[in-house]
Amino acid sequence: MAWGYVRMYVLTGDCKYRALADRCLKWLIENRSTGYSGYCWGNHFPFTTRAGTIPCQTPTLVWSSLIGLAFLEAYEIFGDSRYLDVAVSTSDWVKSLPREKTDCGICLSYVPLRQSSIHNSNMLGAALLARVASQTQDRGSFALAKEAMRYSCSRQRFDGAWFYGDSPRYQWIDNFHTGYNLDCLKRYIDCTGDHEFEPNLHAGFHYFKSHFFEDDGRPRYYHDRAYPTDIQCAAQSIDTLAFFSQIDGESLGMASKVACWTINNMQAQDGHFYYRDLGWKKVKTPMLHWGQATMFKALVHLLTRVTEDKRSTERADEVLARSKPN
């Protein structure tokens, strides 16, 4: 929500959005995971997935990196040094995590309790480290970010896809984790100027566009089947396609199509977005993170890109009009 409010402030100049962003960021500062050095965050409840159970309040690399990136976004727009301090503190926590060291890079652990090697969390950590280092010029963070990206890029499949993780129990390919990977790799390249992994970026984005969308804009969950239709897949699809719109001519139109499909099929009359469509039933629970916050951020990002594209077209039309002879 904070990230979306920051973007709305940039788009509109309305100070109420800055106040809302500040309120969200203040809440995050006050509700970090305790008992750890550095700012980091986890769920306020025990959480079980295919990867196992994570105890209540245990910070994860995914949540902490996403939140750290939101603080950086706020710092870069508002200029409040407190927000940079939080992001630096989070990057220090990331550097304290267990690591899998290999001949082809280093994988940052998903959790501090044990080594857990997952591509999207590893690349999120790398993106945060690189973006913080672009502000602080911390060479150690730049180097660790590159080694983390080397780990995941060297394990990208020949067709451009990533499995969730290399372990046999993680051998699936899904929409929103692929989106995380692509966003993070692009952020790393943008803020470091290191183009070594650019072929991985283009291969991954081509796979993303080719495998995760129906013709009508419906986002697929897996690369080879649609159900469940998941709101996080919709949100991340819109966000990633909008993020790549300045380097890919098709992606802004695709992002708009996904947004329209989602609004028409996954949004309630009161405005909230449904969690999932299972094919035989829609689960309409209005969860904050898994649905409302991510869709808000994604739609604001899309609105920003559409507005920029419209202004760019208008400027080009003005230049063209001036250049025509009377």
C-alpha positions as CSV (number, residue, x, y, z in Angstrom):
1,M,0.0,0.0,0.0
2,A,2.9,2.4,0.8
3,W,4.5,1.8,-2.6
4,G,1.1,2.5,-4.3
5,Y,0.6,5.7,-2.3
6,V,4.1,7.0,-3.2
7,R,3.3,6.4,-6.9
8,M,-0.1,8.2,-6.5
9,Y,1.6,11.2,-5.0
10,V,4.0,11.3,-8.0
11,L,1.2,11.0,-10.4
12,T,-1.2,13.5,-8.8
13,G,0.9,15.8,-6.6
14,D,-1.8,15.4,-4.0
15,C,-0.3,15.6,-0.5
16,K,-3.0,13.3,1.0
17,Y,-1.2,10.4,-0.8
18,R,2.1,11.3,0.8
19,A,0.4,11.3,4.2
20,L,-1.1,7.9,3.6
21,A,2.3,6.6,2.4
22,D,4.0,8.0,5.6
23,R,1.4,6.4,7.8
24,C,2.0,3.0,6.2
25,L,5.7,3.3,6.5
26,K,5.4,4.4,10.1
27,W,3.3,1.3,10.8
28,L,6.0,-0.9,9.2
29,I,8.8,0.7,11.3
30,E,6.8,0.0,14.4
31,N,5.9,-3.5,13.5
32,R,9.1,-5.1,12.3
33,S,10.1,-8.6,13.5
34,T,11.8,-8.3,16.9
35,G,14.9,-10.1,18.1
36,Y,16.9,-9.5,14.9
37,S,19.5,-6.9,14.1
38,G,18.3,-4.7,11.4
39,Y,14.8,-4.0,10.0
40,C,13.1,-7.1,8.7
41,W,9.5,-8.4,8.5
42,G,7.6,-11.6,8.6
43,N,4.0,-12.8,9.0
44,H,2.2,-12.1,12.3
45,F,1.1,-15.8,12.4
46,P,2.7,-19.2,11.7
47,F,2.5,-19.9,8.0
48,T,2.7,-23.3,6.2
49,T,3.4,-23.8,2.4
50,R,4.8,-26.6,0.3
51,A,8.2,-25.5,1.5
52,G,7.3,-26.1,5.2
53,T,6.2,-24.1,8.2
54,I,7.6,-20.7,9.1
55,P,6.9,-19.7,12.7
56,C,5.1,-16.5,13.7
57,Q,7.1,-13.3,13.3
58,T,10.0,-15.1,11.6
59,P,11.3,-12.6,9.0
60,T,11.5,-13.7,5.4
61,L,13.7,-12.4,2.6
62,V,10.6,-11.9,0.4
63,W,8.6,-9.6,2.7
64,S,11.7,-7.8,3.9
65,S,13.1,-7.1,0.4
66,L,9.7,-5.9,-0.9
67,I,9.3,-3.6,2.1
68,G,12.8,-2.4,1.8
69,L,12.2,-1.5,-1.8
70,A,9.1,0.4,-0.8
71,F,11.2,2.5,1.7
72,L,13.7,3.2,-1.1
73,E,10.9,4.3,-3.4
74,A,9.7,6.7,-0.6
75,Y,13.2,8.0,0.0
76,E,13.8,8.7,-3.6
77,I,10.6,10.7,-4.0
78,F,10.2,12.4,-0.6
79,G,13.9,12.8,0.3
80,D,13.4,11.7,3.9
81,S,16.7,10.2,5.1
82,R,14.8,8.0,7.7
83,Y,13.5,5.9,4.9
84,L,17.0,5.3,3.4
85,D,18.2,4.4,6.9
86,V,15.5,1.7,7.2
87,A,16.4,0.3,3.7
88,V,20.1,0.2,4.6
89,S,19.3,-1.6,7.8
90,T,17.2,-4.1,5.9
91,S,20.1,-4.7,3.4
92,D,22.4,-5.3,6.4
93,W,20.0,-7.9,7.7
94,V,19.9,-9.5,4.2
95,K,23.7,-9.8,4.3
96,S,23.5,-11.6,7.6
97,L,21.3,-14.5,6.2
98,P,22.7,-18.0,5.6
99,R,24.0,-18.5,2.0
100,E,24.5,-21.4,-0.3
101,K,27.9,-20.9,-2.0
102,T,28.3,-22.6,-5.3
103,D,30.7,-22.5,-8.3
104,C,28.0,-20.5,-10.1
105,G,27.0,-17.8,-7.6
106,I,25.5,-17.5,-4.1
107,C,22.0,-18.1,-3.0
108,L,20.6,-16.0,-0.1
109,S,18.3,-17.9,2.2
110,Y,14.6,-17.4,2.3
111,V,14.6,-17.4,6.1
112,P,17.2,-16.9,8.8
113,L,16.5,-20.3,10.5
114,R,18.1,-22.5,7.9
115,Q,19.4,-22.4,4.3
116,S,16.4,-22.3,2.0
117,S,17.4,-21.7,-1.7
118,I,14.5,-20.2,-3.7
119,H,15.0,-18.1,-6.8
120,N,12.5,-15.3,-6.3
121,S,13.6,-14.6,-2.7
122,N,17.2,-14.7,-3.8
123,M,16.7,-12.2,-6.6
124,L,14.5,-10.0,-4.4
125,G,17.4,-9.8,-1.9
126,A,19.8,-9.1,-4.8
127,A,17.6,-6.3,-6.1
128,L,17.4,-4.7,-2.7
129,L,21.2,-4.9,-2.1
130,A,21.9,-3.4,-5.5
131,R,19.4,-0.6,-5.2
132,V,20.6,0.3,-1.6
133,A,24.2,0.2,-2.9
134,S,23.4,2.6,-5.7
135,Q,22.6,5.1,-2.9
136,T,25.5,4.2,-0.5
137,Q,28.2,3.0,-3.0
138,D,28.7,-0.1,-0.9
139,R,30.9,-2.3,-3.1
140,G,30.4,-5.3,-0.9
141,S,26.6,-5.2,-1.5
142,F,27.1,-4.7,-5.2
143,A,29.3,-7.8,-5.3
144,L,26.9,-9.9,-3.2
145,A,24.0,-8.8,-5.4
146,K,25.9,-9.9,-8.5
147,E,26.7,-13.3,-7.1
148,A,23.1,-13.8,-6.1
149,M,21.9,-12.9,-9.6
150,R,24.6,-15.2,-11.1
151,Y,23.2,-18.1,-9.0
152,S,19.6,-17.7,-10.3
153,C,20.5,-16.7,-13.9
154,S,22.9,-19.7,-14.3
155,R,20.0,-21.9,-13.3
156,Q,17.4,-20.4,-15.7
157,R,16.1,-23.0,-18.1
158,F,17.0,-23.1,-21.7
159,D,13.5,-21.8,-22.7
160,G,13.8,-18.7,-20.4
161,A,11.7,-20.1,-17.5
162,W,12.7,-20.5,-13.8
163,F,11.6,-23.3,-11.5
164,Y,10.5,-22.0,-8.1
165,G,13.7,-23.6,-6.8
166,D,16.2,-26.3,-7.8
167,S,15.2,-28.9,-5.2
168,P,13.0,-31.7,-6.7
169,R,10.0,-30.6,-4.6
170,Y,10.2,-27.1,-6.1
171,Q,10.0,-28.1,-9.8
172,W,7.1,-25.9,-10.9
173,I,6.9,-22.7,-12.9
174,D,4.3,-20.1,-12.0
175,N,3.2,-16.6,-13.0
176,F,3.9,-14.3,-10.1
177,H,7.2,-15.7,-8.9
178,T,8.4,-15.4,-12.5
179,G,7.3,-11.8,-12.4
180,Y,9.2,-11.2,-9.2
181,N,12.3,-12.7,-10.9
182,L,12.0,-10.4,-13.9
183,D,11.3,-7.2,-11.9
184,C,14.3,-7.9,-9.7
185,L,16.7,-8.6,-12.6
186,K,15.6,-5.5,-14.4
187,R,16.0,-3.4,-11.2
188,Y,19.5,-4.9,-10.8
189,I,20.5,-4.0,-14.3
190,D,19.0,-0.5,-14.1
191,C,20.7,0.5,-11.0
192,T,24.1,-1.1,-11.6
193,G,24.6,-0.7,-15.3
194,D,25.8,-4.3,-15.4
195,H,24.4,-5.9,-18.6
196,E,25.9,-9.3,-18.2
197,F,22.5,-10.9,-17.4
198,E,20.5,-9.0,-20.0
199,P,20.1,-12.1,-22.3
200,N,18.5,-13.8,-19.2
201,L,16.2,-10.9,-18.8
202,H,15.0,-10.9,-22.4
203,A,14.6,-14.7,-22.5
204,G,12.7,-14.7,-19.3
205,F,10.4,-11.9,-20.3
206,H,9.6,-13.6,-23.7
207,Y,8.7,-16.7,-21.8
208,F,6.5,-14.7,-19.4
209,K,4.6,-13.1,-22.2
210,S,4.2,-16.4,-24.1
211,H,3.1,-18.7,-21.4
212,F,1.1,-16.9,-18.7
213,F,-1.8,-15.2,-20.5
214,E,-5.0,-16.2,-22.3
215,D,-6.1,-14.3,-25.4
216,D,-8.7,-12.3,-23.4
217,G,-6.2,-11.1,-20.8
218,R,-6.9,-13.7,-18.2
219,P,-3.7,-14.5,-16.3
220,R,-2.7,-18.1,-15.9
221,Y,-1.3,-19.5,-12.6
222,Y,1.1,-22.1,-14.1
223,H,2.9,-22.1,-17.4
224,D,0.8,-25.0,-18.7
225,R,-2.6,-24.5,-17.1
226,A,-4.8,-21.6,-15.9
227,Y,-6.5,-22.6,-12.7
228,P,-6.6,-21.4,-10.0
229,T,-7.1,-17.9,-11.3
230,D,-5.2,-16.0,-8.6
231,I,-5.3,-12.3,-7.7
232,Q,-1.6,-12.2,-7.0
233,C,-0.9,-13.5,-10.5
234,A,-3.2,-10.8,-11.9
235,A,-1.5,-8.1,-9.8
236,Q,2.1,-9.2,-10.5
237,S,1.3,-9.6,-14.2
238,I,0.0,-6.0,-14.5
239,D,3.0,-4.7,-12.4
240,T,5.6,-6.6,-14.4
241,L,4.1,-5.8,-17.8
242,A,3.9,-2.1,-16.9
243,F,7.5,-2.1,-15.6
244,F,8.7,-3.5,-18.9
245,S,6.6,-1.2,-21.1
246,Q,9.5,1.2,-21.8
247,I,11.5,-1.5,-23.4
248,D,8.8,-3.7,-24.9
249,G,6.2,-2.3,-27.3
250,E,3.5,-4.9,-26.5
251,S,3.6,-5.0,-22.8
252,L,1.6,-1.8,-22.0
253,G,-1.4,-3.1,-24.0
254,M,-1.1,-6.5,-22.4
255,A,-1.0,-4.9,-18.9
256,S,-4.2,-3.0,-19.8
257,K,-5.9,-6.1,-21.1
258,V,-5.1,-8.1,-17.9
259,A,-6.3,-5.2,-15.8
260,C,-9.6,-5.0,-17.7
261,W,-10.1,-8.8,-17.4
262,T,-9.4,-8.7,-13.7
263,I,-11.7,-5.8,-13.0
264,N,-14.5,-7.4,-14.9
265,N,-14.1,-10.9,-13.5
266,M,-12.4,-10.6,-10.1
267,Q,-13.6,-7.4,-8.5
268,A,-16.7,-7.1,-6.3
269,Q,-19.2,-4.3,-6.4
270,D,-17.7,-2.7,-3.2
271,G,-14.3,-2.5,-4.9
272,H,-12.4,-5.3,-3.3
273,F,-10.7,-8.0,-5.4
274,Y,-11.4,-11.7,-4.9
275,Y,-8.7,-14.1,-3.8
276,R,-9.1,-16.9,-6.3
277,D,-11.4,-18.5,-8.9
278,L,-11.0,-22.2,-8.5
279,G,-13.1,-23.0,-11.7
280,W,-16.0,-24.3,-9.7
281,K,-16.1,-21.6,-7.0
282,K,-14.8,-18.0,-6.5
283,V,-13.1,-17.4,-3.1
284,K,-14.1,-13.9,-2.4
285,T,-12.1,-13.2,0.8
286,P,-10.8,-9.6,0.8
287,M,-7.3,-10.3,2.1
288,L,-5.1,-7.1,2.4
289,H,-1.8,-8.2,1.0
290,W,-2.9,-11.1,-1.2
291,G,-5.2,-9.0,-3.3
292,Q,-6.0,-5.5,-2.3
293,A,-2.5,-4.0,-1.7
294,T,-0.8,-5.7,-4.6
295,M,-3.6,-4.8,-7.0
296,F,-3.6,-1.2,-5.8
297,K,0.1,-0.9,-6.4
298,A,-0.1,-2.6,-9.8
299,L,-3.1,-0.5,-11.0
300,V,-1.3,2.7,-9.9
301,H,1.8,1.6,-11.8
302,L,-0.3,0.9,-14.9
303,L,-2.0,4.3,-14.6
304,T,1.3,6.0,-14.3
305,R,2.7,4.3,-17.4
306,V,-0.5,4.9,-19.5
307,T,-0.4,8.6,-18.5
308,E,3.3,8.9,-19.4
309,D,2.6,7.1,-22.7
310,K,-0.3,9.5,-23.5
311,R,1.8,12.6,-22.6
312,S,4.7,11.2,-24.8
313,T,2.3,10.7,-27.7
314,E,0.8,14.2,-27.3
315,R,4.3,15.7,-27.3
316,A,5.3,13.8,-30.4
317,D,2.1,15.0,-32.1
318,E,2.8,18.5,-31.2
319,V,6.4,18.3,-32.6
320,L,5.0,16.7,-35.8
321,A,2.4,19.4,-36.1
322,R,5.0,22.1,-35.8
323,S,7.2,20.5,-38.4
324,K,4.5,20.4,-41.1
325,P,4.8,23.2,-43.7
326,N,1.8,25.7,-43.8
